[in-house]
Amino acid sequence: MDGGLADLSNFSQFISLLRARLAHANLARLWPCFFVAQVGTNLGTTRFDSAVAMKLFERLHPEGSLAKGHYSDWIENPAESPRSGMGGANVGPEFTADEFMAMKDLVDKERALLSHSKGTASSNFMEVLERAVVDSRRWLKWLSPDEVSLDFYALRDARRLWLLQTGSRYVWTEATVVKARQVLYQNIARIILDPHRYVVDRIAASIDKYMTRFNLFNSVSYFD
């Protein structure tokens, strides 16, 4: 689960080779604005390395490009990213984890609601979602060395929950998951007027956190 760091020598060589190959193909105009780079973070690590980020900035800025952090989810020191010259940060698993937890909250409310409402079928949303994640086999990517020989259901409860949070982003659009979500929303609409807004607001709050920590309040003006 080591996030790793950019090998600056290899990274610099890659930049030089890319510049030469694009020029040779008469495609220099297609030079990238961003290069995704390892700056110490991964889904299992949370410490952004500002020293490496600054070295990447020094290498890329003269080329007209900036670095974008790989897996910037849940980082402990997000404010260091813009201060170090980073041009972007890849965040996604954190947002899908927030969506997952919001859906789990709705499932808990559904369970309480249906305990007092006979004749209404449960959506079984979490069971459907779990099956879709397990069947996708995406969770295998994140197993630690001591877990690779284990079946999903042999893993610790906390690990299964983490893998479901991480893997749910790959299966939100699966037909079975979409259908179960619709049933859940229909059931829970008796006590929450707009269940989907409940979920979206949870994700928006997470995004807002990064708007603050990355100082992006005026970013829309760049697209005018």
C-alpha positions in Angstrom: 0.0 0.0 0.0 3.0 2.3 -0.3 2.2 5.4 -2.2 5.7 5.7 -3.5 7.5 8.8 -4.9 8.3 10.0 -8.3 11.8 8.9 -9.5 13.0 12.3 -10.5 15.7 11.0 -12.8 13.4 8.7 -14.7 10.7 11.4 -14.7 13.0 14.0 -16.2 14.1 11.5 -18.9 10.5 10.7 -19.7 9.8 14.4 -20.2 12.8 14.8 -22.5 12.0 11.7 -24.6 8.3 12.8 -24.9 9.4 16.2 -26.1 11.7 14.7 -28.7 9.2 12.1 -29.9 6.3 14.7 -30.3 8.6 17.0 -32.2 9.7 14.2 -34.5 6.1 13.4 -35.2 5.3 17.1 -35.8 3.0 17.0 -32.8 4.7 19.4 -30.4 1.5 21.4 -30.2 0.0 18.6 -28.3 2.2 19.0 -25.3 0.4 18.1 -22.0 -0.7 20.7 -19.5 -0.4 18.2 -16.7 1.7 15.2 -15.8 0.3 12.8 -13.1 3.1 12.0 -10.7 3.6 10.2 -7.4 4.1 12.6 -4.5 3.9 10.1 -1.7 0.2 9.4 -1.7 -1.9 6.3 -2.4 -5.2 5.0 -1.1 -3.2 3.5 1.8 -1.0 6.6 2.5 -2.1 10.1 3.4 1.1 12.3 3.6 1.7 14.6 0.6 5.5 15.1 0.0 5.9 18.8 -0.7 9.7 18.5 -1.3 9.2 16.1 -4.2 6.3 18.3 -5.5 8.5 21.4 -5.6 11.2 19.5 -7.5 8.6 18.4 -10.0 7.4 21.9 -10.4 11.0 23.1 -11.1 11.3 20.4 -13.8 7.9 21.0 -15.4 7.3 24.7 -15.2 9.9 25.6 -17.8 8.2 23.1 -20.1 4.9 24.9 -19.7 3.3 22.1 -17.7 2.5 21.3 -14.1 2.2 18.1 -12.0 -1.0 16.6 -10.8 -0.9 14.5 -7.7 -1.8 10.8 -8.0 -4.4 9.7 -5.4 -4.8 12.8 -3.4 -7.7 11.3 -1.4 -7.7 11.9 2.4 -4.3 13.5 2.4 -3.3 15.0 5.8 -1.8 18.2 4.5 -3.8 19.2 1.4 -2.9 22.9 1.7 0.7 22.0 0.9 -0.3 20.9 -2.6 -0.9 24.4 -4.1 2.0 25.9 -2.1 4.3 23.4 -3.7 3.4 24.4 -7.2 1.1 21.4 -7.9 -1.3 22.1 -10.8 -3.9 19.6 -9.8 -4.9 16.7 -7.6 -6.6 13.5 -8.5 -9.4 12.9 -6.0 -12.1 10.3 -6.6 -12.2 7.3 -4.2 -12.8 9.7 -1.3 -15.9 11.0 -3.0 -17.2 7.6 -3.8 -16.6 6.5 -0.2 -18.8 9.5 0.9 -21.4 8.3 -1.6 -21.1 4.8 -0.2 -21.5 5.9 3.4 -24.5 8.1 2.5 -26.2 5.2 0.8 -25.4 3.0 3.9 -27.1 5.6 6.0 -30.2 5.4 3.8 -30.1 1.6 4.0 -30.1 1.9 7.8 -33.1 4.3 7.7 -34.8 1.9 5.3 -34.3 -1.0 7.7 -35.8 1.0 10.6 -38.7 2.2 8.4 -39.6 -1.3 7.1 -39.5 -2.8 10.7 -42.7 -0.7 11.2 -44.1 -1.2 7.7 -45.2 -4.6 6.8 -45.7 -5.6 3.1 -42.9 -3.5 1.6 -39.9 -5.3 0.2 -36.5 -4.2 1.1 -34.2 -2.9 -1.6 -31.3 -5.1 -0.3 -29.1 -2.4 -1.7 -26.0 -3.2 0.3 -26.1 -6.9 -0.5 -26.6 -6.1 -4.2 -23.7 -3.5 -4.2 -21.4 -5.9 -2.3 -22.1 -8.7 -4.8 -21.4 -6.3 -7.7 -18.1 -5.2 -6.2 -17.0 -8.7 -5.4 -17.9 -9.9 -8.9 -16.0 -7.0 -10.5 -12.8 -8.3 -8.9 -11.5 -4.8 -8.6 -11.0 -5.2 -4.9 -8.1 -7.7 -5.6 -5.9 -4.8 -6.6 -5.8 -3.4 -3.0 -5.1 -6.6 -1.1 -2.0 -6.5 1.1 0.6 -9.4 0.7 -0.9 -11.2 3.7 -4.4 -11.0 2.2 -3.9 -12.2 -1.4 -4.7 -15.8 -0.6 -7.9 -15.0 1.2 -11.4 -15.0 -0.1 -13.2 -11.7 0.2 -15.5 -13.0 2.9 -12.5 -14.3 4.9 -11.2 -10.7 5.3 -11.7 -8.7 8.4 -14.9 -6.7 8.6 -13.1 -3.4 8.5 -11.1 -4.4 5.4 -14.2 -5.6 3.6 -15.9 -2.3 4.3 -12.9 -0.4 3.0 -12.7 -2.5 -0.1 -16.4 -2.0 -0.7 -16.1 1.8 -0.3 -13.1 1.8 -2.7 -14.6 -0.5 -5.3 -18.1 0.8 -5.4 -17.1 3.5 -7.9 -16.6 0.8 -10.5 -20.1 -0.6 -10.2 -22.5 2.4 -9.5 -23.9 2.0 -13.1 -24.3 -1.8 -13.0 -28.0 -2.6 -13.8 -28.6 -4.5 -10.6 -27.1 -1.7 -8.5 -29.1 1.0 -10.3 -32.3 -1.0 -9.8 -31.7 -1.6 -6.1 -30.9 2.1 -5.7 -34.2 3.0 -7.3 -36.1 0.7 -4.9 -34.2 2.1 -1.9 -35.1 5.7 -3.0 -38.7 4.8 -3.4 -38.9 3.2 0.0 -37.0 5.9 1.8 -39.0 8.7 0.1 -41.6 8.2 2.8 -39.4 9.9 5.3 -36.8 11.8 3.1 -38.4 14.0 0.4 -35.4 13.7 -2.0 -33.1 10.8 -1.1 -30.9 11.4 -4.1 -30.3 15.0 -3.0 -29.3 13.6 0.4 -26.5 11.6 -1.3 -25.5 14.4 -3.6 -25.2 16.9 -0.7 -22.9 14.5 1.1 -20.5 14.4 -1.9 -20.8 18.1 -2.4 -19.7 18.7 1.2 -16.6 16.6 0.5 -15.8 18.6 -2.7 -16.3 21.8 -0.8 -13.6 20.8 1.7 -11.1 20.6 -1.2 -12.3 23.9 -2.6 -11.2 25.4 0.7 -8.0 23.5 1.2 -6.8 24.0 -2.4 -8.0 27.7 -2.5 -10.2 27.2 -5.6 -12.8 29.8 -4.9 -12.0 31.9 -7.9 -11.2 28.9 -10.2 -14.4 29.3 -12.3 -13.1 32.6 -13.6 -10.3 30.7 -15.4 -12.9 29.2 -17.7 -14.6 32.4 -18.8 
